[in-house]
Each structure stands twice: as structure tokens, then as C-alpha cells.
Amino acid sequence: MRNVLVGIRVLLYLVISFFIFEWIVPSEGSLAIVEYPIIWGVLGLILFFAIAFEIVVAAIRRVLVNALDTDAKAEYLKLEGVGDDSVGDWFRKISERLSGSKPLASEETLVLDHEYDGIRELDNDLPPWWKYLFYASIVFAVVYLARYHIFGGTNQYQELEKELAVAERQIAAYNESNKDLINVDNVELLTDAADLAMGETIYMNSCAVCHKDNGAGGIGPNLTDEYWILGGGIKNVYKTISEGGRPGKGMIPWNSELKPIEIAQVSSYVLSLQGTNPPDPKEPEGELWVEE
């Protein structure tokens, strides 16, 4: 019965590990364990350590039981429903199979013929556990070779590209649902009609007094040409509106009056005025801006 429980626990370790990998490793359209075969190797290591853990637990149980006095040991064995010889049998059998150790009584049969300076060498085989790991590595190498070099499995560069694509979609979805977290580093040009309409409303209420309602420029510079004092492009325009213009003679910072999404909307509207050629425009100021 105890061996059955050990098997159930080991299986439970593997099942839990499998679901953890499926939860934390991103995958598209299939199981992560299929897209990333290296997970099989990790699960193999988990199985190895799970069995080693159970062996250690069985060894500790055996030591503790043998340390009991006769009456207490008999009572324990009665409660467990096992005999004296069966306590630690599972551990004994597994350890003997994995170590392949020989008893000291048979050591003479293992001694090689030669000796040096009184030192004699034993002809011991490699322990089975080492051989099993070696055979497992050969099987893994064959599977890896077939997967990636014969059947054209997804390589590391392709996996990276897929993960980056997933990350970009997640970032876009996050930014879409958290527009007030926009800043100068992640702001993007808005082209949606609703955003541009809101940007126009903000512009007419807050910006037209200095730049005119058509962007031709008045107190402030012309916004319809290709020359910019503090740089063009959505990031520079967003920064200028948010943090203000040149100290002492530029416009005030609007980050205390407008929300980040509102600054992004009005910045996008300002850029939509490029090339509209309004009547009587103000002379260009600043430097010619060429979008990279």
C-alpha cells in the first residue's frame, strides 16, 4: 500500500509541474510542452528529484523506526499493517538497484590482479543510476536531433520572435485599457476619429489662443509647417505639451491641467495639422524636422 501511495505522490508532483509550466509559459494554439520540448527534460529532472526525495523519506522513516524500542516498534508496525522485514524494503530495493553496490564479503572477487605500493584496485562497474542518466541523455539527444534538424521544429530565434509578438500584443492591450498610464516613452500617434475629435476640442479650448484655430501661429509658432523648435514627432510634441516649452518664453506645462490621454489626443491632433497650408501663416521657427 505504501508503494502505491509513493507512486501517487510522484505522479502528483509531475501533474502539478505540468500545469505550472502550462500556466507560466506563453504558447499559441497548442500546449507549451509541445512548443517547447525542453520542458520534457525539466519534467524528467523533477521526476528524478521526486524519486530521490521519496527514497530519502523512506530512509529516514526506516532509521526512526529502527530507533524505537521493541514495544513501540511493534506497535508502529501493527498500525502500519506491515511486518518487520517490510519496513524500508522499498528503499532497500531501489537503492540496491540504483547503486549496484556489492557486499564487502564479495570484495575479493572484484580485486584486479595488479597492485601498486600496497594499493589494490576494485573492478566495480559504473552505478546503474549513472548509466540510466547516460542512456536518458542519448534518448534526449536523438529526440532533439529529430525535432529540430530533421522535422524543422521551432528554433530559439523563432521562439523568441513568437514570444516578442505575444508580449507586444499584451502591451498594446494593456495600454488600450489603461490610457492614463501613457507617458513620453510609450505614447503613440492616435489616428482614431474619436481621439482626433477630442484632441481638436482640447486644442480649441487651450491652444488656439496662441497658435490660432487653424494652427497658423500667433503668439506661438506655426504648427502646420515642418519646422519645430523643440522637435517634431509624437514623442517630442507630447513632451513639449506636457512639460512646457523653453524656460521663460515658451508655453506653460499642461500636465497639471490635462490627463495623459488628453495630452496624447491633442498632440496627435496638432500633428494632423501638418501640411494644411492655412492662410497667412507665421514664418517657420526652429529646425526642419525629418521623421526617422
SULUR-V324129 format. One record per residue. N is the residue number from 1. RES is the residue in three letters. OMEGA is omega in whole degrees, 0 to 359 (999 if undefined). Layout:
# SULUR-V324129
n->N res->RES omega->OMEGA
n->N res->RES omega->OMEGA
This chain:
# SULUR-V324129
n->1 res->MET omega->181
n->2 res->ARG omega->179
n->3 res->ASN omega->177
n->4 res->VAL omega->179
n->5 res->LEU omega->178
n->6 res->VAL omega->178
n->7 res->GLY omega->179
n->8 res->ILE omega->180
n->9 res->ARG omega->180
n->10 res->VAL omega->177
n->11 res->LEU omega->179
n->12 res->LEU omega->176
n->13 res->TYR omega->182
n->14 res->LEU omega->181
n->15 res->VAL omega->179
n->16 res->ILE omega->179
n->17 res->SER omega->179
n->18 res->PHE omega->182
n->19 res->PHE omega->177
n->20 res->ILE omega->178
n->21 res->PHE omega->180
n->22 res->GLU omega->182
n->23 res->TRP omega->188
n->24 res->ILE omega->183
n->25 res->VAL omega->181
n->26 res->PRO omega->178
n->27 res->SER omega->182
n->28 res->GLU omega->172
n->29 res->GLY omega->179
n->30 res->SER omega->179
n->31 res->LEU omega->178
n->32 res->ALA omega->182
n->33 res->ILE omega->177
n->34 res->VAL omega->181
n->35 res->GLU omega->183
n->36 res->TYR omega->182
n->37 res->PRO omega->180
n->38 res->ILE omega->178
n->39 res->ILE omega->177
n->40 res->TRP omega->179
n->41 res->GLY omega->179
n->42 res->VAL omega->177
n->43 res->LEU omega->176
n->44 res->GLY omega->177
n->45 res->LEU omega->178
n->46 res->ILE omega->177
n->47 res->LEU omega->180
n->48 res->PHE omega->181
n->49 res->PHE omega->177
n->50 res->ALA omega->178
n->51 res->ILE omega->178
n->52 res->ALA omega->178
n->53 res->PHE omega->180
n->54 res->GLU omega->177
n->55 res->ILE omega->179
n->56 res->VAL omega->178
n->57 res->VAL omega->179
n->58 res->ALA omega->179
n->59 res->ALA omega->179
n->60 res->ILE omega->179
n->61 res->ARG omega->181
n->62 res->ARG omega->179
n->63 res->VAL omega->181
n->64 res->LEU omega->180
n->65 res->VAL omega->180
n->66 res->ASN omega->179
n->67 res->ALA omega->180
n->68 res->LEU omega->174
n->69 res->ASP omega->188
n->70 res->THR omega->182
n->71 res->ASP omega->181
n->72 res->ALA omega->179
n->73 res->LYS omega->179
n->74 res->ALA omega->179
n->75 res->GLU omega->179
n->76 res->TYR omega->180
n->77 res->LEU omega->178
n->78 res->LYS omega->179
n->79 res->LEU omega->180
n->80 res->GLU omega->181
n->81 res->GLY omega->180
n->82 res->VAL omega->177
n->83 res->GLY omega->184
n->84 res->ASP omega->184
n->85 res->ASP omega->184
n->86 res->SER omega->180
n->87 res->VAL omega->180
n->88 res->GLY omega->180
n->89 res->ASP omega->181
n->90 res->TRP omega->178
n->91 res->PHE omega->183
n->92 res->ARG omega->183
n->93 res->LYS omega->181
n->94 res->ILE omega->182
n->95 res->SER omega->179
n->96 res->GLU omega->180
n->97 res->ARG omega->183
n->98 res->LEU omega->182
n->99 res->SER omega->182
n->100 res->GLY omega->183
n->101 res->SER omega->178
n->102 res->LYS omega->179
n->103 res->PRO omega->182
n->104 res->LEU omega->182
n->105 res->ALA omega->181
n->106 res->SER omega->184
n->107 res->GLU omega->182
n->108 res->GLU omega->181
n->109 res->THR omega->182
n->110 res->LEU omega->184
n->111 res->VAL omega->176
n->112 res->LEU omega->187
n->113 res->ASP omega->187
n->114 res->HIS omega->174
n->115 res->GLU omega->181
n->116 res->TYR omega->177
n->117 res->ASP omega->178
n->118 res->GLY omega->181
n->119 res->ILE omega->180
n->120 res->ARG omega->186
n->121 res->GLU omega->177
n->122 res->LEU omega->180
n->123 res->ASP omega->179
n->124 res->ASN omega->173
n->125 res->ASP omega->172
n->126 res->LEU omega->179
n->127 res->PRO omega->182
n->128 res->PRO omega->182
n->129 res->TRP omega->178
n->130 res->TRP omega->179
n->131 res->LYS omega->181
n->132 res->TYR omega->178
n->133 res->LEU omega->178
n->134 res->PHE omega->178
n->135 res->TYR omega->179
n->136 res->ALA omega->179
n->137 res->SER omega->177
n->138 res->ILE omega->178
n->139 res->VAL omega->179
n->140 res->PHE omega->181
n->141 res->ALA omega->179
n->142 res->VAL omega->179
n->143 res->VAL omega->179
n->144 res->TYR omega->180
n->145 res->LEU omega->181
n->146 res->ALA omega->184
n->147 res->ARG omega->190
n->148 res->TYR omega->185
n->149 res->HIS omega->178
n->150 res->ILE omega->184
n->151 res->PHE omega->173
n->152 res->GLY omega->178
n->153 res->GLY omega->181
n->154 res->THR omega->180
n->155 res->ASN omega->186
n->156 res->GLN omega->180
n->157 res->TYR omega->178
n->158 res->GLN omega->176
n->159 res->GLU omega->179
n->160 res->LEU omega->180
n->161 res->GLU omega->179
n->162 res->LYS omega->180
n->163 res->GLU omega->178
n->164 res->LEU omega->178
n->165 res->ALA omega->177
n->166 res->VAL omega->181
n->167 res->ALA omega->180
n->168 res->GLU omega->178
n->169 res->ARG omega->178
n->170 res->GLN omega->178
n->171 res->ILE omega->179
n->172 res->ALA omega->179
n->173 res->ALA omega->179
n->174 res->TYR omega->179
n->175 res->ASN omega->180
n->176 res->GLU omega->182
n->177 res->SER omega->180
n->178 res->ASN omega->187
n->179 res->LYS omega->179
n->180 res->ASP omega->177
n->181 res->LEU omega->178
n->182 res->ILE omega->174
n->183 res->ASN omega->186
n->184 res->VAL omega->182
n->185 res->ASP omega->184
n->186 res->ASN omega->181
n->187 res->VAL omega->178
n->188 res->GLU omega->179
n->189 res->LEU omega->180
n->190 res->LEU omega->181
n->191 res->THR omega->180
n->192 res->ASP omega->183
n->193 res->ALA omega->180
n->194 res->ALA omega->179
n->195 res->ASP omega->181
n->196 res->LEU omega->177
n->197 res->ALA omega->177
n->198 res->MET omega->178
n->199 res->GLY omega->178
n->200 res->GLU omega->179
n->201 res->THR omega->180
n->202 res->ILE omega->180
n->203 res->TYR omega->182
n->204 res->MET omega->182
n->205 res->ASN omega->190
n->206 res->SER omega->189
n->207 res->CYS omega->187
n->208 res->ALA omega->182
n->209 res->VAL omega->181
n->210 res->CYS omega->185
n->211 res->HIS omega->185
n->212 res->LYS omega->185
n->213 res->ASP omega->178
n->214 res->ASN omega->178
n->215 res->GLY omega->184
n->216 res->ALA omega->178
n->217 res->GLY omega->178
n->218 res->GLY omega->171
n->219 res->ILE omega->177
n->220 res->GLY omega->184
n->221 res->PRO omega->175
n->222 res->ASN omega->182
n->223 res->LEU omega->184
n->224 res->THR omega->179
n->225 res->ASP omega->184
n->226 res->GLU omega->181
n->227 res->TYR omega->183
n->228 res->TRP omega->180
n->229 res->ILE omega->182
n->230 res->LEU omega->176
n->231 res->GLY omega->178
n->232 res->GLY omega->183
n->233 res->GLY omega->187
n->234 res->ILE omega->183
n->235 res->LYS omega->180
n->236 res->ASN omega->179
n->237 res->VAL omega->178
n->238 res->TYR omega->181
n->239 res->LYS omega->181
n->240 res->THR omega->180
n->241 res->ILE omega->183
n->242 res->SER omega->188
n->243 res->GLU omega->179
n->244 res->GLY omega->182
n->245 res->GLY omega->182
n->246 res->ARG omega->182
n->247 res->PRO omega->175
n->248 res->GLY omega->182
n->249 res->LYS omega->177
n->250 res->GLY omega->181
n->251 res->MET omega->182
n->252 res->ILE omega->173
n->253 res->PRO omega->183
n->254 res->TRP omega->184
n->255 res->ASN omega->176
n->256 res->SER omega->181
n->257 res->GLU omega->185
n->258 res->LEU omega->174
n->259 res->LYS omega->179
n->260 res->PRO omega->180
n->261 res->ILE omega->179
n->262 res->GLU omega->177
n->263 res->ILE omega->177
n->264 res->ALA omega->181
n->265 res->GLN omega->181
n->266 res->VAL omega->177
n->267 res->SER omega->179
n->268 res->SER omega->178
n->269 res->TYR omega->178
n->270 res->VAL omega->180
n->271 res->LEU omega->177
n->272 res->SER omega->179
n->273 res->LEU omega->181
n->274 res->GLN omega->175
n->275 res->GLY omega->180
n->276 res->THR omega->175
n->277 res->ASN omega->178
n->278 res->PRO omega->178
n->279 res->PRO omega->177
n->280 res->ASP omega->180
n->281 res->PRO omega->176
n->282 res->LYS omega->180
n->283 res->GLU omega->180
n->284 res->PRO omega->177
n->285 res->GLU omega->179
n->286 res->GLY omega->184
n->287 res->GLU omega->178
n->288 res->LEU omega->181
n->289 res->TRP omega->177
n->290 res->VAL omega->181
n->291 res->GLU omega->180
n->292 res->GLU omega->999
